Amino acid sequence: MSDPSVHVAIIGAGHAGGSVAALLRQYGWKGPITLIGAEPMPPYQRPPLSKAWLNREADATTLALRPAAFYPANAITLRLATHATGIDPENRNVTLASGERLGYDQLILATGARPRRLPIPGHDLAGVLALRGVADADLLQAALTRRSRLAVIGGGYIGLEVAASARALGVAVTVVEREARVLARVASPPLSAFFTRAHAANDVRILCGTGIAAIDGAAGRVFGLRLADGTSLPCDTVLVGVGAAPDDALARAAGLACDDGVLVDLAARTTDPHIHAIGDCTRRPLPLYGRTGRLESVPNAQEQAKQAAADLCGRRPPVPEVPWFWSDQYDIRLQIAGLPFDVDDIVLRGDPAGGKFAAFHLAADGAIQAVEAVNAPAEFMAGRSMIARRTRTTAASLRDMSRSMQELAA
């Protein structure tokens, strides 16, 4: 049990920050907890913003991580619409935008990530949007009407999810990707090919290997994209989905070690003994792969929240998890387990043409490094278990559909 006088302050009231506040209470933390969030809303789920929120199938209540009454009931003080502008590690206080200094005994950074901007002419025109929070989603939702034309810059998961949601609303959509294929940085070629066909079947125009020279506008508002070859692409709205950078500015200014994110260990500890960091803002150990990495996902935020809460409450650390991710587009459910490091072969199980298959990434010794499962939950669950146990298999076994995944994972 903790000392009831020890105050934990959490900067960042997203999924990671909201989760660690709740877990601290669940694990027996008795001291004060203050949760500082720049947005006016209590912690909420971000994945629905590119899907259910845009399609008006979700509201603030369904989006909320926990009911509003949870926080006062658990003596968690919310400081919303409040920006933290600095950390003084020596005196253990946080400076807020108002000038107030908030003291802490232990600090948890859950500052997340910020969308990358395109340094091209027209990037600041009205109608050029990013998607990170509810305010962004509200602007995008208002712009998506049946008569509108949406250009998505970046063929990653966020861009493709928004494209699918926009098509459901009857919006004309073009996706412009600099790389030779969509999802080039995050998925295997078979998966890229599958999603290219799926979007084409839903009348999304995809331009790969295409650069953007400028975003054109008039009277301060966007009216088109100027492509690198000089072609003009008319549009009313532009979504920039070219990835996110860790929001580690506060940590750097406070002297914490950072390298594409705040560096932490498996207990989410930073280089300051009184500061932990969790979620999208961190670079963390990946024990299964013998390296560090930055993971942008809800499961990672939840896992690191458990690590930090367990460490502060003197509990045994949680068992390291296999990283996993998901994406919903149209009627397609993609689930990914593991990370494709040191892959020697990619083996397909099932038929992509039938809309249900999995791509297994095998190391040279037959160990499964990652699995990408499309409408294939059995392959995802078994693959995740096999990755955790470092189960070795063969390409022939995985391709043999007469053998169940349960049998292969045994």
C-alpha positions as CSV (number, residue, x, y, z in Angstrom):
1,M,0.0,0.0,0.0
2,S,1.1,3.6,-0.7
3,D,1.7,6.5,1.7
4,P,-1.6,8.5,1.7
5,S,0.5,11.7,1.6
6,V,2.3,11.0,-1.6
7,H,0.9,12.9,-4.6
8,V,1.0,11.5,-8.1
9,A,0.5,14.0,-10.9
10,I,-0.2,12.7,-14.5
11,I,0.4,15.0,-17.5
12,G,-1.8,13.8,-20.3
13,A,-5.4,12.7,-20.0
14,G,-5.6,10.4,-22.9
15,H,-6.0,6.6,-22.9
16,A,-2.6,6.1,-21.2
17,G,-3.1,8.8,-18.6
18,G,-6.7,7.8,-17.8
19,S,-5.8,4.2,-17.5
20,V,-2.9,4.7,-15.2
21,A,-5.0,6.9,-12.9
22,A,-7.6,4.1,-12.6
23,L,-5.0,1.4,-12.2
24,L,-3.3,3.2,-9.4
25,R,-6.5,3.2,-7.4
26,Q,-7.2,-0.4,-8.4
27,Y,-3.7,-1.4,-7.1
28,G,-4.2,0.3,-3.8
29,W,-2.7,3.8,-4.2
30,K,-3.9,5.9,-1.3
31,G,-2.3,9.3,-2.0
32,P,-3.7,12.1,-4.1
33,I,-3.9,11.8,-7.9
34,T,-4.1,14.7,-10.2
35,L,-4.8,14.2,-13.9
36,I,-3.8,17.1,-16.2
37,G,-5.3,17.2,-19.7
38,A,-5.1,19.8,-22.4
39,E,-8.5,18.8,-23.9
40,P,-11.7,19.8,-22.2
41,M,-13.0,16.2,-22.1
42,P,-12.2,13.5,-19.6
43,P,-10.1,10.6,-21.0
44,Y,-11.7,9.0,-24.0
45,Q,-11.0,6.4,-26.7
46,R,-9.3,7.7,-29.8
47,P,-9.7,4.8,-32.3
48,P,-13.4,5.5,-32.9
49,L,-12.6,9.0,-34.1
50,S,-11.7,7.8,-37.6
51,K,-14.7,5.5,-37.8
52,A,-17.8,5.6,-35.6
53,W,-17.4,9.3,-34.6
54,L,-17.2,10.4,-38.2
55,N,-20.2,8.4,-39.1
56,R,-22.2,9.8,-36.2
57,E,-22.4,6.3,-34.6
58,A,-20.7,7.4,-31.4
59,D,-21.1,10.3,-28.9
60,A,-19.2,11.6,-26.0
61,T,-20.8,9.0,-23.6
62,T,-19.8,6.0,-25.7
63,L,-16.4,7.5,-26.4
64,A,-15.6,8.1,-22.7
65,L,-13.0,5.8,-21.2
66,R,-15.0,5.8,-18.0
67,P,-18.2,7.4,-16.8
68,A,-17.7,11.0,-15.5
69,A,-18.7,10.0,-12.0
70,F,-15.7,7.6,-11.8
71,Y,-13.2,10.3,-11.2
72,P,-14.7,12.0,-8.1
73,A,-15.8,8.6,-6.8
74,N,-12.2,7.5,-6.8
75,A,-10.7,10.8,-5.6
76,I,-9.0,11.6,-8.9
77,T,-8.7,15.3,-9.5
78,L,-9.2,16.3,-13.1
79,R,-7.5,19.5,-14.4
80,L,-8.9,19.6,-17.9
81,A,-8.4,22.3,-20.6
82,T,-5.1,22.8,-18.8
83,H,-1.7,22.9,-20.5
84,A,1.5,21.9,-18.7
85,T,4.3,24.2,-19.9
86,G,7.3,23.0,-17.9
87,I,8.6,20.5,-15.3
88,D,11.1,21.4,-12.5
89,P,12.5,18.0,-11.5
90,E,14.7,19.4,-8.8
91,N,11.8,21.0,-6.9
92,R,9.3,18.5,-8.2
93,N,6.6,20.8,-9.6
94,V,4.8,21.3,-12.9
95,T,4.2,24.7,-14.3
96,L,0.8,25.3,-15.9
97,A,-0.1,27.8,-18.7
98,S,-1.8,29.9,-16.0
99,G,1.5,30.3,-14.2
100,E,0.4,28.0,-11.4
101,R,3.0,25.6,-10.0
102,L,1.6,22.2,-9.1
103,G,3.8,20.1,-6.8
104,Y,4.2,16.3,-7.1
105,D,6.0,13.5,-5.4
106,Q,5.8,11.2,-8.4
107,L,5.1,12.3,-12.0
108,I,3.8,10.3,-14.9
109,L,4.2,11.7,-18.4
110,A,1.4,10.5,-20.8
111,T,1.8,13.3,-23.3
112,G,1.1,11.1,-26.4
113,A,2.1,12.1,-29.9
114,R,1.3,15.0,-32.3
115,P,0.5,14.7,-36.0
116,R,3.3,15.4,-38.3
117,R,2.8,18.4,-40.5
118,L,3.8,18.8,-44.2
119,P,6.2,21.7,-44.7
120,I,4.7,22.7,-48.1
121,P,2.9,25.8,-49.3
122,G,-0.7,25.9,-48.3
123,H,-0.4,23.6,-45.2
124,D,-2.1,26.3,-43.1
125,L,-5.2,26.8,-45.3
126,A,-8.7,26.3,-43.9
127,G,-9.9,22.8,-44.7
128,V,-6.4,21.2,-44.3
129,L,-6.9,19.0,-41.3
130,A,-5.2,16.4,-39.1
131,L,-6.9,13.8,-36.9
132,R,-5.7,13.4,-33.3
133,G,-8.5,14.5,-31.0
134,V,-12.2,15.1,-30.8
135,A,-11.9,18.8,-32.0
136,D,-10.1,17.5,-35.1
137,A,-12.7,14.9,-35.7
138,D,-15.5,17.4,-35.3
139,L,-14.0,19.6,-38.0
140,L,-13.5,16.6,-40.3
141,Q,-17.1,15.4,-39.7
142,A,-18.5,18.8,-40.5
143,A,-16.6,18.9,-43.8
144,L,-17.7,15.4,-45.0
145,T,-20.9,15.9,-47.0
146,R,-22.1,14.1,-50.0
147,R,-21.0,16.9,-52.3
148,S,-17.6,17.2,-50.8
149,R,-14.3,15.9,-52.2
150,L,-11.7,14.6,-49.7
151,A,-8.0,14.2,-50.5
152,V,-6.1,12.1,-48.0
153,I,-2.3,12.6,-47.9
154,G,-0.8,9.4,-46.6
155,G,-1.9,5.8,-47.1
156,G,-1.4,4.6,-43.6
157,Y,-4.0,3.2,-41.3
158,I,-5.5,6.5,-40.2
159,G,-5.8,7.7,-43.8
160,L,-7.4,4.5,-45.0
161,E,-9.8,4.3,-42.1
162,V,-10.9,7.9,-42.8
163,A,-11.2,7.1,-46.5
164,A,-13.5,4.1,-45.6
165,S,-15.7,6.3,-43.3
166,A,-15.9,9.0,-45.9
167,R,-17.1,6.6,-48.6
168,A,-19.8,5.4,-46.2
169,L,-21.0,9.0,-46.1
170,G,-21.0,9.2,-49.9
171,V,-17.9,11.5,-50.1
172,A,-15.6,11.3,-53.1
173,V,-12.1,10.3,-51.9
174,T,-8.6,10.2,-53.3
175,V,-5.7,8.9,-51.3
176,V,-2.2,10.2,-52.3
177,E,0.8,8.1,-51.0
178,R,4.4,9.0,-51.6
179,E,5.6,5.4,-51.3
180,A,5.1,2.7,-54.0
181,R,2.2,1.1,-52.0
182,V,-0.2,2.0,-49.2
183,L,0.8,0.9,-45.7
184,A,4.4,0.6,-47.0
185,R,5.9,1.4,-43.6
186,V,3.6,-0.7,-41.5
187,A,2.4,-3.8,-43.4
188,S,3.5,-6.5,-45.7
189,P,3.1,-6.3,-49.5
190,P,0.2,-8.9,-49.6
191,L,-1.7,-6.8,-47.0
192,S,-1.1,-3.6,-49.0
193,A,-2.4,-5.2,-52.2
194,F,-5.5,-6.5,-50.3
195,F,-6.4,-3.1,-49.0
196,T,-5.7,-1.4,-52.3
197,R,-8.2,-3.7,-53.9
198,A,-10.7,-3.2,-51.1
199,H,-10.6,0.5,-51.4
200,A,-10.8,0.4,-55.2
201,A,-13.9,-1.7,-54.9
202,N,-15.4,1.1,-52.8
203,D,-14.5,3.7,-55.4
204,V,-11.6,5.2,-53.6
205,R,-9.0,6.5,-56.0
206,I,-5.4,5.7,-54.8
207,L,-2.3,7.4,-56.2
208,C,0.9,5.7,-55.1
209,G,4.4,6.9,-55.8
210,T,3.0,10.4,-55.9
211,G,4.5,13.5,-54.2
212,I,2.7,16.7,-53.2
213,A,4.2,20.0,-54.3
214,A,1.6,22.3,-52.7
215,I,-1.9,22.7,-51.3
216,D,-3.7,25.3,-53.4
217,G,-6.3,27.6,-52.1
218,A,-8.2,30.9,-52.6
219,A,-9.5,33.3,-49.9
220,G,-7.7,31.3,-47.3
221,R,-9.4,28.0,-48.1
222,V,-8.2,24.9,-49.9
223,F,-9.4,24.0,-53.3
224,G,-6.9,21.4,-54.5
225,L,-3.6,19.6,-54.3
226,R,-0.8,20.3,-56.7
227,L,1.0,17.1,-57.3
228,A,4.8,16.8,-57.9
229,D,4.2,16.3,-61.6
230,G,2.2,19.5,-61.9
231,T,-1.2,17.8,-62.0
232,S,-4.0,19.5,-60.0
233,L,-6.3,17.4,-57.9
234,P,-9.5,19.3,-56.9
235,C,-10.7,18.8,-53.4
236,D,-12.6,20.7,-50.6
237,T,-10.9,19.1,-47.7
238,V,-7.5,17.6,-47.1
239,L,-6.6,15.2,-44.4
240,V,-2.9,15.0,-43.6
241,G,-2.1,11.5,-42.3
242,V,1.6,11.2,-42.5
243,G,2.3,9.8,-39.1
244,A,2.9,11.2,-35.6
245,A,5.9,12.4,-33.6
246,P,6.3,11.7,-29.9
247,D,5.3,14.7,-27.8
248,D,8.4,14.7,-25.7
249,A,9.2,18.4,-25.5
250,L,8.4,18.7,-21.8
251,A,10.6,15.7,-21.1
252,R,13.5,17.0,-23.1
253,A,13.3,20.4,-21.5
254,A,13.3,18.7,-18.1
255,G,16.6,16.9,-18.9
256,L,15.1,13.4,-19.3
257,A,16.8,11.0,-21.8
258,C,14.9,11.0,-25.1
259,D,15.5,9.4,-28.5
260,D,12.4,9.5,-30.7
261,G,10.4,9.4,-27.5
262,V,11.1,9.4,-23.8
263,L,13.4,6.5,-22.9
264,V,11.9,4.2,-20.3
265,D,12.5,0.7,-18.9
266,L,10.1,-2.2,-18.4
267,A,8.7,-0.5,-15.3
268,A,8.0,2.7,-17.4
269,R,10.7,4.5,-15.4
270,T,12.6,7.4,-17.0
271,T,16.1,8.6,-16.1
272,D,14.6,10.6,-13.2
273,P,13.6,8.3,-10.3
274,H,10.5,10.4,-9.6
275,I,9.2,10.4,-13.2
276,H,7.6,7.6,-15.2
277,A,6.4,7.9,-18.8
278,I,3.9,5.8,-20.7
279,G,2.1,5.6,-24.1
280,D,2.8,7.1,-27.5
281,C,5.4,9.5,-26.1
282,T,7.8,6.7,-25.1
283,R,10.5,4.5,-26.5
284,R,10.5,1.3,-24.6
285,P,12.2,-2.1,-24.4
286,L,10.7,-4.8,-26.6
287,P,11.9,-8.0,-24.8
288,L,10.7,-10.4,-27.5
289,Y,12.8,-8.7,-30.1
290,G,15.9,-7.7,-28.2
291,R,15.6,-4.0,-29.0
292,T,13.7,-0.8,-28.2
293,G,10.9,0.8,-30.1
294,R,8.0,3.3,-30.0
295,L,4.6,1.8,-30.2
296,E,1.5,3.9,-31.0
297,S,-1.5,1.8,-29.9
298,V,-4.1,1.4,-27.2
299,P,-2.7,-2.0,-26.0
300,N,0.7,-0.4,-25.5
301,A,-0.8,2.5,-23.6
302,Q,-2.7,0.0,-21.4
303,E,0.4,-2.2,-20.8
304,Q,2.7,0.6,-19.9
305,A,0.0,2.0,-17.5
306,K,0.1,-1.4,-15.8
307,Q,3.8,-1.2,-15.6
308,A,3.9,2.3,-14.0
309,A,1.0,1.6,-11.6
310,A,2.6,-1.7,-10.5
311,D,6.0,-0.1,-9.9
312,L,4.6,2.8,-7.9
313,C,2.4,0.5,-5.8
314,G,5.1,-2.0,-5.1
315,R,3.4,-4.9,-7.0
316,R,5.1,-7.5,-9.2
317,P,5.6,-6.2,-12.8
318,P,3.2,-7.5,-15.4
319,V,4.4,-10.1,-17.8
320,P,5.6,-8.4,-21.0
321,E,2.9,-8.7,-23.7
322,V,3.2,-9.4,-27.5
323,P,2.5,-6.0,-29.2
324,W,-0.8,-6.0,-31.0
325,F,-2.8,-3.6,-33.1
326,W,-6.0,-3.4,-35.1
327,S,-7.8,-1.5,-37.9
328,D,-11.4,-1.5,-39.1
329,Q,-12.2,-0.5,-42.7
330,Y,-15.5,-1.3,-44.3
331,D,-16.4,-4.8,-43.2
332,I,-12.8,-5.7,-42.8
333,R,-11.3,-6.4,-39.4
334,L,-7.5,-6.4,-39.4
335,Q,-5.7,-7.7,-36.3
336,I,-1.9,-7.6,-36.1
337,A,0.3,-9.4,-33.4
338,G,4.0,-8.9,-33.1
339,L,6.5,-6.9,-35.0
340,P,8.2,-7.9,-38.3
341,F,11.8,-7.7,-37.3
342,D,14.4,-10.1,-38.7
343,V,11.9,-11.8,-41.1
344,D,13.1,-14.4,-43.5
345,D,9.8,-15.3,-45.1
346,I,6.1,-14.2,-45.3
347,V,3.7,-17.1,-45.5
348,L,0.0,-16.7,-46.5
349,R,-2.6,-18.8,-44.9
350,G,-6.0,-18.6,-46.6
351,D,-7.0,-16.8,-49.8
352,P,-6.9,-13.0,-49.9
353,A,-9.5,-13.1,-52.7
354,G,-12.0,-14.6,-50.3
355,G,-11.5,-11.8,-47.8
356,K,-10.2,-14.0,-45.0
357,F,-6.5,-14.8,-44.7
358,A,-3.4,-14.2,-42.6
359,A,0.2,-13.3,-43.4
360,F,2.7,-14.9,-41.0
361,H,6.2,-13.4,-40.8
362,L,8.8,-16.1,-40.1
363,A,12.4,-15.8,-38.9
364,A,15.1,-18.0,-40.4
365,D,14.7,-20.5,-37.5
366,G,10.9,-20.8,-38.1
367,A,9.9,-18.6,-35.1
368,I,6.8,-16.4,-35.9
369,Q,7.8,-12.8,-35.5
370,A,4.4,-11.3,-36.5
371,V,1.0,-12.1,-38.0
372,E,-1.4,-9.9,-39.9
373,A,-4.9,-11.4,-39.8
374,V,-7.7,-10.2,-42.0
375,N,-11.1,-11.4,-40.8
376,A,-9.2,-14.3,-39.3
377,P,-9.5,-14.1,-35.5
378,A,-8.3,-17.7,-35.0
379,E,-5.0,-17.0,-36.8
380,F,-4.6,-13.8,-34.8
381,M,-5.1,-15.4,-31.4
382,A,-3.0,-18.5,-32.1
383,G,-0.3,-16.5,-33.8
384,R,-0.1,-14.1,-30.8
385,S,0.3,-17.1,-28.5
386,M,2.9,-18.7,-30.7
387,I,4.9,-15.4,-30.8
388,A,4.9,-15.2,-27.0
389,R,6.1,-18.7,-26.7
390,R,8.6,-18.5,-29.6
391,T,6.9,-21.5,-31.2
392,R,8.7,-22.7,-34.3
393,T,6.8,-23.9,-37.3
394,T,7.1,-24.3,-41.1
395,A,5.7,-22.5,-44.1
396,A,4.1,-25.8,-45.2
397,S,2.3,-26.3,-41.9
398,L,0.9,-22.8,-42.0
399,R,-0.3,-23.1,-45.5
400,D,-2.1,-26.4,-44.8
401,M,-5.7,-25.4,-44.1
402,S,-6.5,-28.9,-43.1
403,R,-4.6,-28.2,-39.9
404,S,-6.3,-26.0,-37.4
405,M,-4.5,-23.1,-35.8
406,Q,-5.2,-24.7,-32.4
407,E,-3.3,-27.8,-33.6
408,L,-0.4,-25.7,-34.9
409,A,-0.2,-23.7,-31.7
410,A,-0.2,-26.7,-29.4
